[in-house]
Amino acid sequence: MLPDSEITPEAFTRRREAALLGSINMVVTRASRDGFEGHFDIQRNHHGPNAFLHAGALVLADWLCGYAAAASLKDGATGFRTIELKSSFFAAAPEGRIFAKATSVHIAVTHSSGTAN
């Protein structure tokens, strides 16, 4: 289990530096065992061929759910993975800030589940 001192927005923002989220400049704004929040600002390299935000930006929600799972792992746990990810899109976004909030819903010894908005 991660110690509480390592569950901070700054620590998890640093974790993303060498990962995919480093390339989109994701910032973690809240980090706790019960959930995470974060955002990134839309840039041209996030656009699909239609000049709007590519649906792959959904990775932000998945990553924050993963962070929440990592923060909740019990001693002896070997890891976690995304089993299912569903999404709904309401509008196209050419610019602005994308926010996501991941909440731990069920945490058990062998598995956990969460939701992201």
Backbone hydrogen bonds, N-H to C=O, Kabsch-Sander energy under -0.5 kcal/mol:
donor,donor_aa,acceptor,acceptor_aa,energy
6,E,3,P,-2.1
7,I,4,D,-1.6
8,T,6,E,-1.1
12,F,8,T,-2.1
13,T,9,P,-2.2
14,R,10,E,-2.2
15,R,11,A,-1.5
16,R,12,F,-0.9
16,R,13,T,-0.6
17,E,14,R,-1.6
19,A,16,R,-1.7
22,G,16,R,-0.9
22,G,19,A,-1.6
23,S,19,A,-0.8
23,S,20,L,-1.2
24,I,20,L,-0.6
25,N,22,G,-0.6
26,M,21,L,-2.0
27,V,39,H,-2.8
29,T,27,V,-0.5
29,T,37,E,-2.4
30,R,37,E,-1.6
32,S,35,G,-1.5
35,G,32,S,-1.3
36,F,102,A,-2.1
37,E,30,R,-2.1
38,G,100,A,-2.2
39,H,27,V,-2.0
40,F,98,I,-1.6
42,I,96,G,-3.0
46,H,43,Q,-2.3
47,H,44,R,-1.8
48,G,52,F,-3.0
51,A,48,G,-1.8
53,L,93,A,-2.8
54,H,46,H,-3.0
57,A,54,H,-2.1
58,L,55,A,-2.0
59,V,56,G,-2.1
60,L,57,A,-2.1
61,A,58,L,-0.7
62,D,58,L,-1.7
63,W,59,V,-2.9
64,L,60,L,-2.3
65,C,61,A,-2.1
66,G,62,D,-2.2
67,Y,63,W,-2.4
68,A,64,L,-2.2
69,A,65,C,-2.3
70,A,66,G,-2.9
71,A,67,Y,-2.4
72,S,68,A,-0.8
72,S,69,A,-0.7
73,L,69,A,-0.6
73,L,70,A,-0.9
77,A,74,K,-2.2
83,I,81,R,-0.5
98,I,40,F,-3.0
99,F,97,R,-0.5
100,A,38,G,-2.3
102,A,36,F,-3.4
103,T,115,T,-3.2
104,S,34,D,-2.1
105,V,113,S,-2.5
106,H,113,S,-2.1
108,A,111,H,-2.3
113,S,106,H,-2.8
115,T,103,T,-2.2
117,N,101,K,-2.5
